[in-house]
Amino acid sequence: MTVDSPALTRTPLWRRALAELLGTGLLVTVVVGSGIAASRLSTDAGLQLLENSAATALGLGALILLLAPVSGAHFNPVVSLADAVLGRRDRTGLAPTALLVYVAAQLIGAVGGAVLADAMFAVPSAISRTERATPATFLAEVVATAGLVLLIIGLTRAHRSVPVIAAAVGGYIGAAYWFTSSTSFANPAVTVGRIFTDTFAGIAPASAVPFIGAQLVGAAVAVGLALLLFPEPGRIPEPRRIDALETP
């Protein structure tokens, strides 16, 4: 969904799956690795979150720039699901088989990314014990995911360039770290991956279940809003330039 290009449909599914596995894996490596580094370099919780969020925003933008031409740079099961749902009418979205392959690649990549980050910092891989699920974080994940998926749909349907999309998505995630109480996981694959690290970025399995439920709800909200706001791909008018000397 991140890139609206006919070339994607001509790219072999195995190559797209590899890009999704690699991209999601490296994204989780960035999230977990920068979290470990932040917890070691700083003692202030706010500074740790700043370091973690900045690395994640920059890393995500770079990964989108690198892999969008190959797979569309979904890196997120709810983005792939939204693409499949919205593309059914004009057959531009992921087919059911491709959707399953994308999601499987994203989940495998996410777990591998967490294990890789732990290994780079010589941290024993372990299941996280960090409980995060509360009514407030459930609501936060609905909001974070709805905003992310709606942003991607809107930019894609407006045929924005890959650099614009990369900057916007990275910027949104960086901001959502701060304006949501959940620190904006907004991604079921990333949530699953973070189960496998008992570090700064980890999440306990019992908390991951409601987080994923909230993310699915948020994605559904985003799809509904997208159908109202962006009903037809490519038919979003450019903003009208207002000349300062134009008379009313």
N, C-alpha and C positions, 0 to 999 in steps of 0.2 A: 504493500500500500504506500510505502514511503516514496516510491518512484513510479510514475505512471508512464511506462515505456513498453511498447510492443516487443522490444528485444527480450524482456524477461520471459515471455511465453515461449521463446525459442531457445532459451537456456535450459539444458538438461536438468531434470529434477534433482539428480544426485549432486550437481554442482551448486544448485540453489540451497539444497539441504546442508551441504558442507559450509556454505557461507553463513547460514543461520546458526549452525552449531558453533562455528568459530566466533561469530559476532556476539552471540549470547554468552558464550564461555568467557570471552575477553571482557565483556561488560561486567560479569560477576567478579572476575579477577580484579578489575579496577575497583569495584565497590568494596569487596572484602579486603583486598590488599591495601587500599588507601585508608580503610578503617583501622587496620592493624597498625599501619605506619602512624596514623594520627594519634592512636592511643599510646604509642610509645614516645612520640615526639612532644606531646602536649599533655598537661594535666587538667586544663580547663575544658569542661564539656562543650562549651560554645565554640571554642577554637577547634576542638576535635571535629565537630560537626561541619564547621566551615571548611576544613581541609578535606574531609570526606566528600562533601557536596561539590566542591570546586573540581576535584579530580574526576568525580563521576560525570559532571556536566561536560567537561572537556573531553573525557574519554569517549562518552557516548556520541558526541558530535563527530569525533574523528572516525569512529567505527562506521557511522552512517555514511560519511564521505567515501570511505574505503569500499564498503560492501553493498551499498545501495544499487549500483549497476548490475550486480550479480543476482541478488535475491529480493531486492526491495527493502532490505534492512529492517525487517519486522522486529526480530529479537524479542518477541513478546507474543505469547499465545492469544491474548485478547485482541491484539492488532491483527493477527492472522485471521482470527474468527470474524472480526468486523469486516475485513477485506472479503472473506468468502460470502458473508451474508449480503453485503451491499453490492457485490459484483454478480449476484445470481441473475438479476434481470437482464443485464447486457453481456453476461458471460465474460466479464473482465476480471473477476475475482478468482481466488484459489478454488480449484476443484476439490471435492471431498478427499480424494487420495492425497493430493498435494498438501491440503490442510493438515492431515494426520502426520505426514512426513515432516512438515515444518514444526509442528508442536513437539513431536518426538525429538527432533534435532535440537530444538531450543531447550528442552528439559535435560537432555544428556549433556549439552554444552554447559548449562548452568551449574550442574553438579560438578562437572570437571573443572570449571572455572574456580569454584570455591576451594576444591582440593588443591589446585595449582597455587592459589594465593597462599593457603596455609603452608604449602611446601616451600615457597619462596622465602617465607619468614620463619621457617623452622618451627611451625606451630603444629602439634599433632592434630590430625583431622579427628573431629568428634562431633556428635550431634549437639546442636545448640541448646542451652538451658535458659535462654533469654525469653521471658514471657512478655509479649507485646499486645496481646488482644484485650481490648476494652471496648465498650460502646463508642467511646470517642475515636479510637483508632479505626474502628470499623467504618464510621462515617467518613473519617479522613481518607481512607482508602477508596471509598466510593467516589469522593470528590476528586482525588488525585488521578484516579484511573479515567474517570469521565472526561476530565480536562485534557489528559494526554491523548486519549483516543480521538476526541473531537478535534483537537489541534491537528493531528496527523491527517484525519479525513478532510478537514477543511483545506489544509495546505495542498494536499494531493489533488483534490477536486478543482482547486484553483490553478493547478499545474505550476506550482512554484518550483523553483530550481532546487537541486539537491543541496547546494550550500545554504540556501535559505532555510530549508527544512532541517538540516543538521543543526544550524545555529538556534532555530526556534525550539526544537525538541530538547536539545541539550540545555538551553536556557530555562525552559519550563521545568525540567526535572531538577535543575539546580535550585530554582526558586521554591519548588514544592517540598524540597527537603525542609524548608524553613516555615512555610505557611500551613503545613499539615502536622498533626500530632503523631502521625505514623512514620514520618520522614519519607513518605511517598515511595513505597515499594512499587505499586502500580503495575505489577508484572508477575503473573503466576510462576513463570519459569525462574525468575530471579528469586522469588519467595522460596521456591523449592530448593534452589541452590544454596540459599543462605541458611537452610536447616543444617547443612553439613559443615558448618564452621562455628565453633564455640568462642567467637571473638566479638569485637565491637559491633560488627554488622550482622551477627547471627540472629536467628529467630527460632524459638522452640516449635516442634511439630504441632503441638496443641494450639499455638497461636497462628501457625501458617494456614490452618484450615479456614478459620473465619476471615483471614486476610484474603485468601483466594476467592472466597464467596463474595466479599465486598468488591473485589476487582471485577468479577463477572457482572455484578449488579451495575457497577460504574460503566463498564463497556456497553451494556444494554442501554443505559441512559444516553451515552454518547451516540450510539447508532440512531436512537429515536430523535435526538436533537439534530443530528446530521441530515436526516431525511426531511426535517422541517427547514433547516437553514441552507443546506446545499443539495437540493433535490436532484440536480442534473450535473454530472461531471463536466467541467470545462465551460459552464455557463455562468460563472461568477463575474460580474462586470468589474473592470478596474475602477478604483476610486477616481471620481471626477476631479480634475485639477481646478482649483478656484483661483482665479486671477485677482490680485489685490485691487486692480483698477476696474474690475467688472462691476457694472451698475446692477443693482438688484432688480 
